[in-house]
Each structure stands twice: as C-alpha cells, then as structure tokens.
Amino acid sequence: MSDTHESKASERAAMAVHSKINVHALPVRGFLDQNVAPALLEGLAIIAKERPEDPVDFLGKFLVRRGKFGPALQFHAR
C-alpha cells in the first residue's frame, strides 16, 4: 500500500472517530438539531404538501427510508 493511500485511510479513520466524539459531546438540543431535525422537517414538509391519509404512518416510513438512503430520497405520499 502506498504512503498516500495509507495517509488517506488514516485520515478517514481519524475523522470517523472525531465525528463520533463530537456527536457524544453535543448537548441534547445540539444533537437533535444536527442529526434529527433536518430529516424530521423534510418529512413534515412533504406531509404538509401532500396530505397523506395517515400522516404518522407516512412520517415513520419516510424516516426509515431516509435513514437508509439519505436526503436525496424521492418520497411521495401516493
């Protein structure tokens, strides 16, 4: 393995550990604002626009799918 490749791998590993430490160091409000609120607000915006028959069920399914596929997910109530 080249020095450059090892250096990049080491840097990625250090960043992963650093981000885990930061998540646990955040106060509850900061943690929720950073990790939960964006997905929740995105789901609520879709609910407000599309008005699904069962909004709570829709939001639950949306959050599960968004957690697996990320914010680029295209999700509709229909």
All heavy atoms as a GROMACS GRO file, in nm:
protein
  604
    1MET      N    1   0.086  -0.118   0.000
    1MET     CA    2   0.000   0.000   0.000
    1MET      C    3   0.090   0.124   0.000
    1MET      O    4   0.187   0.131   0.074
    1MET     CB    5  -0.090  -0.002   0.124
    1MET     CG    6  -0.198   0.100   0.119
    1MET     SD    7  -0.309   0.102   0.263
    1MET     CE    8  -0.377  -0.060   0.268
    2SER      N    9   0.058   0.224  -0.080
    2SER     CA   10   0.141   0.344  -0.090
    2SER      C   11   0.121   0.432   0.033
    2SER      O   12   0.022   0.422   0.104
    2SER     CB   13   0.106   0.421  -0.216
    2SER     OG   14  -0.021   0.480  -0.202
    3ASP      N   15   0.222   0.520   0.054
    3ASP     CA   16   0.213   0.612   0.168
    3ASP      C   17   0.093   0.705   0.155
    3ASP      O   18   0.027   0.735   0.254
    3ASP     CB   19   0.342   0.695   0.178
    3ASP     CG   20   0.459   0.613   0.227
    3ASP    OD1   21   0.436   0.509   0.292
    3ASP    OD2   22   0.574   0.653   0.202
    4THR      N   23   0.063   0.748   0.033
    4THR     CA   24  -0.051   0.838   0.011
    4THR      C   25  -0.181   0.768   0.045
    4THR      O   26  -0.268   0.825   0.112
    4THR     CB   27  -0.054   0.885  -0.136
    4THR    OG1   28   0.070   0.946  -0.167
    4THR    CG2   29  -0.167   0.982  -0.159
    5HIS      N   30  -0.195   0.642   0.001
    5HIS     CA   31  -0.316   0.566   0.029
    5HIS      C   32  -0.331   0.542   0.180
    5HIS      O   33  -0.440   0.557   0.235
    5HIS     CB   34  -0.313   0.433  -0.047
    5HIS     CG   35  -0.441   0.357  -0.038
    5HIS    ND1   36  -0.556   0.400  -0.100
    5HIS    CD2   37  -0.472   0.242   0.027
    5HIS    CE1   38  -0.653   0.314  -0.074
    5HIS    NE2   39  -0.604   0.217   0.003
    6GLU      N   40  -0.221   0.507   0.245
    6GLU     CA   41  -0.225   0.485   0.390
    6GLU      C   42  -0.259   0.614   0.464
    6GLU      O   43  -0.335   0.612   0.560
    6GLU     CB   44  -0.090   0.431   0.439
    6GLU     CG   45  -0.066   0.288   0.403
    6GLU     CD   46   0.069   0.239   0.454
    6GLU    OE1   47   0.128   0.306   0.541
    6GLU    OE2   48   0.113   0.134   0.407
    7SER      N   49  -0.204   0.724   0.416
    7SER     CA   50  -0.231   0.853   0.478
    7SER      C   51  -0.378   0.889   0.467
    7SER      O   52  -0.440   0.935   0.564
    7SER     CB   53  -0.146   0.961   0.411
    7SER     OG   54  -0.178   1.087   0.463
    8LYS      N   55  -0.437   0.868   0.350
    8LYS     CA   56  -0.579   0.898   0.331
    8LYS      C   57  -0.666   0.807   0.416
    8LYS      O   58  -0.765   0.851   0.474
    8LYS     CB   59  -0.616   0.886   0.184
    8LYS     CG   60  -0.562   0.999   0.101
    8LYS     CD   61  -0.604   0.987  -0.043
    8LYS     CE   62  -0.546   1.102  -0.124
    8LYS     NZ   63  -0.585   1.097  -0.263
    9ALA      N   64  -0.630   0.680   0.424
    9ALA     CA   65  -0.706   0.586   0.506
    9ALA      C   66  -0.698   0.625   0.654
    9ALA      O   67  -0.799   0.620   0.725
    9ALA     CB   68  -0.654   0.443   0.486
   10SER      N   69  -0.580   0.665   0.697
   10SER     CA   70  -0.564   0.708   0.837
   10SER      C   71  -0.645   0.833   0.866
   10SER      O   72  -0.706   0.847   0.972
   10SER     CB   73  -0.416   0.735   0.867
   10SER     OG   74  -0.341   0.618   0.856
   11GLU      N   75  -0.643   0.925   0.770
   11GLU     CA   76  -0.719   1.048   0.787
   11GLU      C   77  -0.869   1.020   0.796
   11GLU      O   78  -0.939   1.076   0.881
   11GLU     CB   79  -0.692   1.142   0.670
   11GLU     CG   80  -0.756   1.278   0.685
   11GLU     CD   81  -0.720   1.371   0.571
   11GLU    OE1   82  -0.610   1.358   0.514
   11GLU    OE2   83  -0.804   1.458   0.540
   12ARG      N   84  -0.921   0.930   0.711
   12ARG     CA   85  -1.063   0.895   0.716
   12ARG      C   86  -1.098   0.830   0.849
   12ARG      O   87  -1.201   0.859   0.908
   12ARG     CB   88  -1.099   0.800   0.601
   12ARG     CG   89  -1.118   0.870   0.469
   12ARG     CD   90  -1.182   0.780   0.366
   12ARG     NE   91  -1.106   0.658   0.340
   12ARG     CZ   92  -1.012   0.644   0.247
   12ARG    NH1   93  -0.984   0.744   0.167
   12ARG    NH2   94  -0.949   0.530   0.231
   13ALA      N   95  -1.011   0.742   0.898
   13ALA     CA   96  -1.037   0.676   1.027
   13ALA      C   97  -1.038   0.777   1.141
   13ALA      O   98  -1.124   0.773   1.229
   13ALA     CB   99  -0.932   0.568   1.052
   14ALA      N  100  -0.945   0.872   1.137
   14ALA     CA  101  -0.940   0.975   1.241
   14ALA      C  102  -1.064   1.063   1.238
   14ALA      O  103  -1.119   1.099   1.342
   14ALA     CB  104  -0.814   1.059   1.225
   15MET      N  105  -1.110   1.097   1.118
   15MET     CA  106  -1.230   1.181   1.105
   15MET      C  107  -1.354   1.107   1.156
   15MET      O  108  -1.441   1.166   1.218
   15MET     CB  109  -1.251   1.222   0.959
   15MET     CG  110  -1.146   1.320   0.908
   15MET     SD  111  -1.145   1.476   0.998
   15MET     CE  112  -1.297   1.546   0.940
   16ALA      N  113  -1.362   0.977   1.131
   16ALA     CA  114  -1.475   0.898   1.178
   16ALA      C  115  -1.479   0.897   1.331
   16ALA      O  116  -1.585   0.915   1.392
   16ALA     CB  117  -1.469   0.756   1.124
   17VAL      N  118  -1.364   0.877   1.393
   17VAL     CA  119  -1.357   0.878   1.539
   17VAL      C  120  -1.390   1.016   1.592
   17VAL      O  121  -1.467   1.032   1.687
   17VAL     CB  122  -1.217   0.832   1.587
   17VAL    CG1  123  -1.200   0.857   1.736
   17VAL    CG2  124  -1.196   0.686   1.555
   18HIS      N  125  -1.336   1.119   1.528
   18HIS     CA  126  -1.360   1.257   1.571
   18HIS      C  127  -1.508   1.291   1.563
   18HIS      O  128  -1.563   1.353   1.654
   18HIS     CB  129  -1.278   1.353   1.485
   18HIS     CG  130  -1.292   1.496   1.522
   18HIS    ND1  131  -1.242   1.547   1.640
   18HIS    CD2  132  -1.353   1.599   1.460
   18HIS    CE1  133  -1.271   1.675   1.647
   18HIS    NE2  134  -1.338   1.710   1.539
   19SER      N  135  -1.576   1.251   1.455
   19SER     CA  136  -1.718   1.282   1.442
   19SER      C  137  -1.800   1.208   1.546
   19SER      O  138  -1.898   1.261   1.597
   19SER     CB  139  -1.769   1.251   1.301
   19SER     OG  140  -1.769   1.114   1.277
   20LYS      N  141  -1.763   1.086   1.581
   20LYS     CA  142  -1.835   1.014   1.687
   20LYS      C  143  -1.818   1.083   1.821
   20LYS      O  144  -1.912   1.094   1.897
   20LYS     CB  145  -1.787   0.869   1.695
   20LYS     CG  146  -1.833   0.783   1.582
   20LYS     CD  147  -1.785   0.642   1.596
   20LYS     CE  148  -1.827   0.559   1.477
   20LYS     NZ  149  -1.775   0.424   1.482
   21ILE      N  150  -1.698   1.130   1.849
   21ILE     CA  151  -1.673   1.201   1.975
   21ILE      C  152  -1.757   1.328   1.978
   21ILE      O  153  -1.819   1.359   2.078
   21ILE     CB  154  -1.523   1.233   1.990
   21ILE    CG1  155  -1.445   1.103   2.011
   21ILE    CG2  156  -1.499   1.328   2.106
   21ILE    CD1  157  -1.295   1.120   2.003
   22ASN      N  158  -1.758   1.404   1.869
   22ASN     CA  159  -1.835   1.528   1.865
   22ASN      C  160  -1.983   1.504   1.887
   22ASN      O  161  -2.049   1.582   1.954
   22ASN     CB  162  -1.814   1.600   1.731
   22ASN     CG  163  -1.679   1.665   1.724
   22ASN    OD1  164  -1.613   1.684   1.825
   22ASN    ND2  165  -1.636   1.698   1.604
   23VAL      N  166  -2.039   1.398   1.830
   23VAL     CA  167  -2.181   1.367   1.848
   23VAL      C  168  -2.212   1.344   1.995
   23VAL      O  169  -2.311   1.393   2.047
   23VAL     CB  170  -2.222   1.244   1.763
   23VAL    CG1  171  -2.358   1.193   1.804
   23VAL    CG2  172  -2.220   1.280   1.617
   24HIS      N  173  -2.125   1.274   2.064
   24HIS     CA  174  -2.150   1.245   2.205
   24HIS      C  175  -2.120   1.365   2.294
   24HIS      O  176  -2.169   1.372   2.405
   24HIS     CB  177  -2.069   1.124   2.248
   24HIS     CG  178  -2.114   0.998   2.182
   24HIS    ND1  179  -2.236   0.940   2.207
   24HIS    CD2  180  -2.055   0.920   2.088
   24HIS    CE1  181  -2.251   0.832   2.133
   24HIS    NE2  182  -2.142   0.818   2.059
   25ALA      N  183  -2.043   1.460   2.244
   25ALA     CA  184  -2.011   1.578   2.323
   25ALA      C  185  -2.118   1.686   2.313
   25ALA      O  186  -2.122   1.776   2.395
   25ALA     CB  187  -1.876   1.636   2.277
   26LEU      N  188  -2.205   1.676   2.213
   26LEU     CA  189  -2.308   1.777   2.194
   26LEU      C  190  -2.413   1.770   2.304
   26LEU      O  191  -2.449   1.662   2.350
   26LEU     CB  192  -2.381   1.755   2.061
   26LEU     CG  193  -2.307   1.788   1.934
   26LEU    CD1  194  -2.388   1.741   1.813
   26LEU    CD2  195  -2.281   1.936   1.924
   27PRO      N  196  -2.466   1.885   2.344
   27PRO     CA  197  -2.583   1.882   2.433
   27PRO      C  198  -2.701   1.823   2.356
   27PRO      O  199  -2.701   1.818   2.233
   27PRO     CB  200  -2.607   2.029   2.467
   27PRO     CG  201  -2.520   2.109   2.378
   27PRO     CD  202  -2.422   2.018   2.313
   28VAL      N  203  -2.802   1.781   2.426
   28VAL     CA  204  -2.917   1.714   2.365
   28VAL      C  205  -2.976   1.800   2.253
   28VAL      O  206  -3.001   1.751   2.143
   28VAL     CB  207  -3.024   1.681   2.471
   28VAL    CG1  208  -3.151   1.630   2.405
   28VAL    CG2  209  -2.970   1.579   2.569
   29ARG      N  210  -2.998   1.926   2.277
   29ARG     CA  211  -3.057   2.014   2.176
   29ARG      C  212  -2.971   2.020   2.050
   29ARG      O  213  -3.020   2.012   1.938
   29ARG     CB  214  -3.077   2.154   2.235
   29ARG     CG  215  -3.128   2.258   2.137
   29ARG     CD  216  -3.272   2.224   2.094
   29ARG     NE  217  -3.317   2.313   1.991
   29ARG     CZ  218  -3.402   2.412   2.010
   29ARG    NH1  219  -3.452   2.436   2.130
   29ARG    NH2  220  -3.440   2.487   1.910
   30GLY      N  221  -2.841   2.033   2.068
   30GLY     CA  222  -2.750   2.038   1.955
   30GLY      C  223  -2.750   1.908   1.876
   30GLY      O  224  -2.748   1.908   1.753
   31PHE      N  225  -2.753   1.796   1.948
   31PHE     CA  226  -2.757   1.666   1.883
   31PHE      C  227  -2.883   1.651   1.799
   31PHE      O  228  -2.878   1.610   1.682
   31PHE     CB  229  -2.751   1.554   1.988
   31PHE     CG  230  -2.774   1.417   1.931
   31PHE    CD1  231  -2.674   1.353   1.862
   31PHE    CD2  232  -2.897   1.355   1.943
   31PHE    CE1  233  -2.695   1.227   1.807
   31PHE    CE2  234  -2.920   1.230   1.888
   31PHE     CZ  235  -2.818   1.166   1.820
   32LEU      N  236  -2.998   1.686   1.856
   32LEU     CA  237  -3.125   1.676   1.783
   32LEU      C  238  -3.128   1.771   1.664
   32LEU      O  239  -3.172   1.734   1.555
   32LEU     CB  240  -3.242   1.702   1.876
   32LEU     CG  241  -3.264   1.597   1.985
   32LEU    CD1  242  -3.375   1.641   2.080
   32LEU    CD2  243  -3.294   1.462   1.926
   33ASP      N  244  -3.081   1.895   1.684
   33ASP     CA  245  -3.079   1.993   1.575
   33ASP      C  246  -2.991   1.947   1.459
   33ASP      O  247  -3.024   1.968   1.344
   33ASP     CB  248  -3.029   2.129   1.625
   33ASP     CG  249  -3.132   2.204   1.707
   33ASP    OD1  250  -3.251   2.163   1.707
   33ASP    OD2  251  -3.094   2.302   1.773
   34GLN      N  252  -2.881   1.884   1.490
   34GLN     CA  253  -2.785   1.843   1.387
   34GLN      C  254  -2.824   1.711   1.320
   34GLN      O  255  -2.805   1.695   1.201
   34GLN     CB  256  -2.647   1.828   1.450
   34GLN     CG  257  -2.538   1.794   1.352
   34GLN     CD  258  -2.402   1.788   1.418
   34GLN    OE1  259  -2.385   1.823   1.534
   34GLN    NE2  260  -2.304   1.742   1.345
   35ASN      N  261  -2.880   1.617   1.395
   35ASN     CA  262  -2.898   1.481   1.344
   35ASN      C  263  -3.041   1.438   1.318
   35ASN      O  264  -3.064   1.345   1.242
   35ASN     CB  265  -2.833   1.382   1.441
   35ASN     CG  266  -2.685   1.403   1.451
   35ASN    OD1  267  -2.612   1.377   1.356
   35ASN    ND2  268  -2.639   1.454   1.564
   36VAL      N  269  -3.137   1.501   1.382
   36VAL     CA  270  -3.276   1.457   1.370
   36VAL      C  271  -3.364   1.561   1.299
   36VAL      O  272  -3.443   1.527   1.212
   36VAL     CB  273  -3.335   1.424   1.509
   36VAL    CG1  274  -3.480   1.382   1.498
   36VAL    CG2  275  -3.252   1.316   1.577
   37ALA      N  276  -3.349   1.686   1.337
   37ALA     CA  277  -3.437   1.791   1.285
   37ALA      C  278  -3.439   1.801   1.132
   37ALA      O  279  -3.548   1.815   1.075
   37ALA     CB  280  -3.401   1.926   1.347
   38PRO      N  281  -3.326   1.792   1.062
   38PRO     CA  282  -3.333   1.804   0.916
   38PRO      C  283  -3.424   1.698   0.852
   38PRO      O  284  -3.506   1.730   0.766
   38PRO     CB  285  -3.188   1.788   0.871
   38PRO     CG  286  -3.107   1.833   0.988
   38PRO     CD  287  -3.185   1.787   1.108
   39ALA      N  288  -3.411   1.574   0.895
   39ALA     CA  289  -3.494   1.467   0.839
   39ALA      C  290  -3.641   1.485   0.880
   39ALA      O  291  -3.731   1.466   0.799
   39ALA     CB  292  -3.443   1.331   0.886
   40LEU      N  293  -3.663   1.522   1.003
   40LEU     CA  294  -3.799   1.540   1.052
   40LEU      C  295  -3.868   1.656   0.980
   40LEU      O  296  -3.983   1.642   0.935
   40LEU     CB  297  -3.795   1.566   1.203
   40LEU     CG  298  -3.926   1.565   1.278
   40LEU    CD1  299  -3.998   1.433   1.259
   40LEU    CD2  300  -3.900   1.591   1.425
   41LEU      N  301  -3.799   1.766   0.963
   41LEU     CA  302  -3.857   1.881   0.893
   41LEU      C  303  -3.883   1.849   0.746
   41LEU      O  304  -3.984   1.893   0.690
   41LEU     CB  305  -3.766   2.002   0.906
   41LEU     CG  306  -3.756   2.061   1.047
   41LEU    CD1  307  -3.650   2.170   1.052
   41LEU    CD2  308  -3.890   2.113   1.093
   42GLU      N  309  -3.795   1.774   0.685
   42GLU     CA  310  -3.816   1.733   0.546
   42GLU      C  311  -3.943   1.648   0.534
   42GLU      O  312  -4.026   1.670   0.445
   42GLU     CB  313  -3.695   1.655   0.496
   42GLU     CG  314  -3.699   1.618   0.351
   42GLU     CD  315  -3.576   1.541   0.306
   42GLU    OE1  316  -3.478   1.529   0.382
   42GLU    OE2  317  -3.581   1.490   0.193
   43GLY      N  318  -3.960   1.553   0.624
   43GLY     CA  319  -4.080   1.469   0.622
   43GLY      C  320  -4.206   1.548   0.650
   43GLY      O  321  -4.309   1.528   0.586
   44LEU      N  322  -4.200   1.640   0.745
   44LEU     CA  323  -4.317   1.722   0.776
   44LEU      C  324  -4.355   1.813   0.660
   44LEU      O  325  -4.474   1.836   0.635
   44LEU     CB  326  -4.291   1.804   0.903
   44LEU     CG  327  -4.281   1.723   1.032
   44LEU    CD1  328  -4.238   1.813   1.148
   44LEU    CD2  329  -4.411   1.652   1.064
   45ALA      N  330  -4.256   1.862   0.587
   45ALA     CA  331  -4.284   1.947   0.470
   45ALA      C  332  -4.358   1.867   0.363
   45ALA      O  333  -4.453   1.917   0.300
   45ALA     CB  334  -4.155   2.005   0.414
   46ILE      N  335  -4.317   1.742   0.343
   46ILE     CA  336  -4.386   1.657   0.245
   46ILE      C  337  -4.529   1.629   0.290
   46ILE      O  338  -4.623   1.634   0.212
   46ILE     CB  339  -4.309   1.525   0.221
   46ILE    CG1  340  -4.174   1.555   0.156
   46ILE    CG2  341  -4.389   1.429   0.135
   46ILE    CD1  342  -4.080   1.436   0.150
   47ILE      N  343  -4.546   1.603   0.419
   47ILE     CA  344  -4.680   1.578   0.474
   47ILE      C  345  -4.769   1.701   0.454
   47ILE      O  346  -4.885   1.689   0.412
   47ILE     CB  347  -4.672   1.539   0.623
   47ILE    CG1  348  -4.614   1.398   0.636
   47ILE    CG2  349  -4.809   1.549   0.690
   47ILE    CD1  350  -4.582   1.358   0.779
   48ALA      N  351  -4.716   1.820   0.482
   48ALA     CA  352  -4.795   1.942   0.466
   48ALA      C  353  -4.836   1.964   0.321
   48ALA      O  354  -4.947   2.010   0.293
   48ALA     CB  355  -4.715   2.061   0.517
   49LYS      N  356  -4.748   1.928   0.229
   49LYS     CA  357  -4.776   1.949   0.087
   49LYS      C  358  -4.870   1.843   0.030
   49LYS      O  359  -4.965   1.874  -0.041
   49LYS     CB  360  -4.644   1.947   0.008
   49LYS     CG  361  -4.660   1.968  -0.140
   49LYS     CD  362  -4.526   1.964  -0.209
   49LYS     CE  363  -4.543   1.979  -0.358
   49LYS     NZ  364  -4.415   1.964  -0.428
   50GLU      N  365  -4.846   1.717   0.064
   50GLU     CA  366  -4.920   1.607   0.000
   50GLU      C  367  -5.038   1.555   0.080
   50GLU      O  368  -5.122   1.484   0.027
   50GLU     CB  369  -4.823   1.493  -0.031
   50GLU     CG  370  -4.715   1.537  -0.129
   50GLU     CD  371  -4.635   1.422  -0.184
   50GLU    OE1  372  -4.678   1.306  -0.170
   50GLU    OE2  373  -4.530   1.450  -0.242
   51ARG      N  374  -5.045   1.586   0.209
   51ARG     CA  375  -5.157   1.546   0.294
   51ARG      C  376  -5.192   1.397   0.285
   51ARG      O  377  -5.303   1.361   0.243
   51ARG     CB  378  -5.281   1.629   0.263
   51ARG     CG  379  -5.259   1.778   0.260
   51ARG     CD  380  -5.275   1.836   0.396
   51ARG     NE  381  -5.241   1.977   0.395
   51ARG     CZ  382  -5.315   2.071   0.453
   51ARG    NH1  383  -5.425   2.038   0.513
   51ARG    NH2  384  -5.274   2.195   0.452
   52PRO      N  385  -5.101   1.308   0.324
   52PRO     CA  386  -5.131   1.164   0.315
   52PRO      C  387  -5.246   1.127   0.410
   52PRO      O  388  -5.272   1.197   0.508
   52PRO     CB  389  -5.001   1.097   0.358
   52PRO     CG  390  -4.929   1.199   0.438
   52PRO     CD  391  -4.970   1.333   0.383
   53GLU      N  392  -5.311   1.017   0.380
   53GLU     CA  393  -5.425   0.971   0.460
   53GLU      C  394  -5.386   0.943   0.604
   53GLU      O  395  -5.460   0.975   0.697
   53GLU     CB  396  -5.485   0.845   0.395
   53GLU     CG  397  -5.616   0.804   0.457
   53GLU     CD  398  -5.680   0.689   0.382
   53GLU    OE1  399  -5.685   0.697   0.257
   53GLU    OE2  400  -5.722   0.593   0.448
   54ASP      N  401  -5.270   0.880   0.624
   54ASP     CA  402  -5.221   0.851   0.759
   54ASP      C  403  -5.084   0.918   0.776
   54ASP      O  404  -4.980   0.858   0.747
   54ASP     CB  405  -5.210   0.699   0.780
   54ASP     CG  406  -5.173   0.661   0.923
   54ASP    OD1  407  -5.132   0.750   1.001
   54ASP    OD2  408  -5.184   0.542   0.955
   55PRO      N  409  -5.081   1.044   0.820
   55PRO     CA  410  -4.956   1.118   0.824
   55PRO      C  411  -4.852   1.060   0.920
   55PRO      O  412  -4.732   1.067   0.892
   55PRO     CB  413  -4.997   1.259   0.865
   55PRO     CG  414  -5.135   1.249   0.915
   55PRO     CD  415  -5.195   1.124   0.860
   56VAL      N  416  -4.894   1.002   1.029
   56VAL     CA  417  -4.799   0.945   1.125
   56VAL      C  418  -4.730   0.823   1.065
   56VAL      O  419  -4.607   0.809   1.073
   56VAL     CB  420  -4.868   0.911   1.259
   56VAL    CG1  421  -4.772   0.838   1.352
   56VAL    CG2  422  -4.922   1.038   1.324
   57ASP      N  423  -4.808   0.736   1.002
   57ASP     CA  424  -4.751   0.620   0.935
   57ASP      C  425  -4.657   0.665   0.823
   57ASP      O  426  -4.548   0.611   0.806
   57ASP     CB  427  -4.862   0.532   0.880
   57ASP     CG  428  -4.809   0.406   0.814
   57ASP    OD1  429  -4.745   0.325   0.884
   57ASP    OD2  430  -4.831   0.390   0.692
   58PHE      N  431  -4.701   0.763   0.745
   58PHE     CA  432  -4.618   0.815   0.637
   58PHE      C  433  -4.485   0.867   0.690
   58PHE      O  434  -4.378   0.836   0.637
   58PHE     CB  435  -4.691   0.929   0.563
   58PHE     CG  436  -4.605   0.997   0.462
   58PHE    CD1  437  -4.596   0.947   0.333
   58PHE    CD2  438  -4.530   1.109   0.496
   58PHE    CE1  439  -4.514   1.009   0.239
   58PHE    CE2  440  -4.450   1.170   0.403
   58PHE     CZ  441  -4.441   1.120   0.274
   59LEU      N  442  -4.489   0.946   0.799
   59LEU     CA  443  -4.367   1.002   0.855
   59LEU      C  444  -4.273   0.893   0.904
   59LEU      O  445  -4.152   0.898   0.881
   59LEU     CB  446  -4.400   1.099   0.969
   59LEU     CG  447  -4.281   1.171   1.032
   59LEU    CD1  448  -4.206   1.254   0.929
   59LEU    CD2  449  -4.328   1.258   1.148
   60GLY      N  450  -4.328   0.792   0.970
   60GLY     CA  451  -4.246   0.681   1.016
   60GLY      C  452  -4.175   0.611   0.901
   60GLY      O  453  -4.054   0.586   0.906
   61LYS      N  454  -4.250   0.581   0.796
   61LYS     CA  455  -4.190   0.515   0.679
   61LYS      C  456  -4.089   0.605   0.610
   61LYS      O  457  -3.983   0.560   0.566
   61LYS     CB  458  -4.300   0.472   0.581
   61LYS     CG  459  -4.382   0.357   0.633
   61LYS     CD  460  -4.495   0.322   0.538
   61LYS     CE  461  -4.578   0.209   0.595
   61LYS     NZ  462  -4.694   0.180   0.510
   62PHE      N  463  -4.121   0.734   0.603
   62PHE     CA  464  -4.029   0.830   0.542
   62PHE      C  465  -3.896   0.832   0.617
   62PHE      O  466  -3.789   0.826   0.558
   62PHE     CB  467  -4.090   0.970   0.541
   62PHE     CG  468  -3.992   1.076   0.500
   62PHE    CD1  469  -3.966   1.099   0.366
   62PHE    CD2  470  -3.924   1.150   0.595
   62PHE    CE1  471  -3.873   1.194   0.328
   62PHE    CE2  472  -3.832   1.246   0.558
   62PHE     CZ  473  -3.806   1.268   0.424
   63LEU      N  474  -3.902   0.841   0.750
   63LEU     CA  475  -3.780   0.848   0.830
   63LEU      C  476  -3.697   0.722   0.818
   63LEU      O  477  -3.573   0.728   0.811
   63LEU     CB  478  -3.815   0.877   0.977
   63LEU     CG  479  -3.872   1.017   1.003
   63LEU    CD1  480  -3.920   1.027   1.147
   63LEU    CD2  481  -3.769   1.124   0.972
   64VAL      N  482  -3.761   0.606   0.815
   64VAL     CA  483  -3.687   0.480   0.798
   64VAL      C  484  -3.617   0.479   0.663
   64VAL      O  485  -3.498   0.448   0.654
   64VAL     CB  486  -3.780   0.359   0.815
   64VAL    CG1  487  -3.711   0.231   0.770
   64VAL    CG2  488  -3.826   0.346   0.959
   65ARG      N  489  -3.689   0.514   0.557
   65ARG     CA  490  -3.629   0.512   0.423
   65ARG      C  491  -3.522   0.619   0.410
   65ARG      O  492  -3.418   0.596   0.348
   65ARG     CB  493  -3.736   0.532   0.316
   65ARG     CG  494  -3.825   0.407   0.306
   65ARG     CD  495  -3.911   0.405   0.186
   65ARG     NE  496  -3.832   0.404   0.064
   65ARG     CZ  497  -3.878   0.441  -0.054
   65ARG    NH1  498  -4.002   0.481  -0.066
   65ARG    NH2  499  -3.802   0.438  -0.160
   66ARG      N  500  -3.543   0.735   0.468
   66ARG     CA  501  -3.442   0.841   0.458
   66ARG      C  502  -3.316   0.801   0.534
   66ARG      O  503  -3.205   0.831   0.492
   66ARG     CB  504  -3.494   0.973   0.512
   66ARG     CG  505  -3.397   1.087   0.483
   66ARG     CD  506  -3.450   1.217   0.542
   66ARG     NE  507  -3.369   1.330   0.508
   66ARG     CZ  508  -3.256   1.363   0.569
   66ARG    NH1  509  -3.208   1.288   0.665
   66ARG    NH2  510  -3.189   1.472   0.534
   67GLY      N  511  -3.332   0.732   0.645
   67GLY     CA  512  -3.216   0.685   0.719
   67GLY      C  513  -3.131   0.587   0.639
   67GLY      O  514  -3.010   0.585   0.651
   68LYS      N  515  -3.197   0.508   0.556
   68LYS     CA  516  -3.125   0.410   0.473
   68LYS      C  517  -3.065   0.473   0.349
   68LYS      O  518  -2.957   0.436   0.306
   68LYS     CB  519  -3.219   0.297   0.431
   68LYS     CG  520  -3.261   0.207   0.544
   68LYS     CD  521  -3.353   0.098   0.493
   68LYS     CE  522  -3.401   0.012   0.608
   68LYS     NZ  523  -3.496  -0.090   0.562
   69PHE      N  524  -3.136   0.568   0.287
   69PHE     CA  525  -3.097   0.618   0.156
   69PHE      C  526  -3.048   0.762   0.155
   69PHE      O  527  -3.002   0.810   0.053
   69PHE     CB  528  -3.213   0.603   0.057
   69PHE     CG  529  -3.258   0.462   0.042
   69PHE    CD1  530  -3.381   0.422   0.091
   69PHE    CD2  531  -3.177   0.367  -0.017
   69PHE    CE1  532  -3.423   0.291   0.079
   69PHE    CE2  533  -3.218   0.236  -0.030
   69PHE     CZ  534  -3.341   0.198   0.019
   70GLY      N  535  -3.063   0.834   0.264
   70GLY     CA  536  -3.012   0.970   0.271
   70GLY      C  537  -3.110   1.074   0.222
   70GLY      O  538  -3.220   1.044   0.177
   71PRO      N  539  -3.069   1.202   0.229
   71PRO     CA  540  -3.159   1.312   0.197
   71PRO      C  541  -3.195   1.324   0.050
   71PRO      O  542  -3.288   1.396   0.016
   71PRO     CB  543  -3.083   1.435   0.244
   71PRO     CG  544  -2.944   1.394   0.261
   71PRO     CD  545  -2.943   1.246   0.282
   72ALA      N  546  -3.128   1.255  -0.038
   72ALA     CA  547  -3.161   1.263  -0.182
   72ALA      C  548  -3.282   1.178  -0.217
   72ALA      O  549  -3.327   1.174  -0.331
   72ALA     CB  550  -3.042   1.221  -0.265
   73LEU      N  551  -3.337   1.109  -0.119
   73LEU     CA  552  -3.451   1.020  -0.139
   73LEU      C  553  -3.571   1.094  -0.197
   73LEU      O  554  -3.608   1.202  -0.151
   73LEU     CB  555  -3.489   0.961  -0.003
   73LEU     CG  556  -3.618   0.881   0.008
   73LEU    CD1  557  -3.603   0.749  -0.067
   73LEU    CD2  558  -3.652   0.856   0.152
   74GLN      N  559  -3.632   1.036  -0.298
   74GLN     CA  560  -3.755   1.090  -0.355
   74GLN      C  561  -3.871   1.009  -0.296
   74GLN      O  562  -3.880   0.890  -0.319
   74GLN     CB  563  -3.755   1.079  -0.508
   74GLN     CG  564  -3.649   1.159  -0.575
   74GLN     CD  565  -3.670   1.308  -0.556
   74GLN    OE1  566  -3.781   1.358  -0.569
   74GLN    NE2  567  -3.564   1.379  -0.523
   75PHE      N  568  -3.955   1.072  -0.216
   75PHE     CA  569  -4.058   1.001  -0.143
   75PHE      C  570  -4.187   1.078  -0.156
   75PHE      O  571  -4.193   1.198  -0.132
   75PHE     CB  572  -4.018   0.991   0.005
   75PHE     CG  573  -4.087   0.884   0.081
   75PHE    CD1  574  -4.036   0.755   0.083
   75PHE    CD2  575  -4.202   0.910   0.152
   75PHE    CE1  576  -4.099   0.656   0.155
   75PHE    CE2  577  -4.265   0.811   0.224
   75PHE     CZ  578  -4.212   0.683   0.226
   76HIS      N  579  -4.294   1.010  -0.194
   76HIS     CA  580  -4.424   1.075  -0.212
   76HIS      C  581  -4.530   0.998  -0.136
   76HIS      O  582  -4.520   0.877  -0.118
   76HIS     CB  583  -4.461   1.083  -0.360
   76HIS     CG  584  -4.360   1.160  -0.440
   76HIS    ND1  585  -4.356   1.297  -0.438
   76HIS    CD2  586  -4.260   1.119  -0.519
   76HIS    CE1  587  -4.256   1.337  -0.514
   76HIS    NE2  588  -4.197   1.231  -0.566
   77ALA      N  589  -4.633   1.067  -0.095
   77ALA     CA  590  -4.741   1.007  -0.017
   77ALA      C  591  -4.827   0.914  -0.098
   77ALA      O  592  -4.894   0.828  -0.044
   77ALA     CB  593  -4.827   1.116   0.046
   78ARG      N  594  -4.831   0.928  -0.224
   78ARG     CA  595  -4.921   0.847  -0.308
   78ARG      C  596  -4.874   0.707  -0.326
   78ARG      O  597  -4.771   0.664  -0.324
   78ARG     CB  598  -4.937   0.915  -0.442
   78ARG     CG  599  -5.010   1.047  -0.427
   78ARG     CD  600  -5.007   1.121  -0.560
   78ARG     NE  601  -5.060   1.247  -0.568
   78ARG     CZ  602  -5.037   1.358  -0.500
   78ARG    NH1  603  -4.969   1.367  -0.418
   78ARG    NH2  604  -5.086   1.472  -0.514
   0.00000   0.00000   0.00000
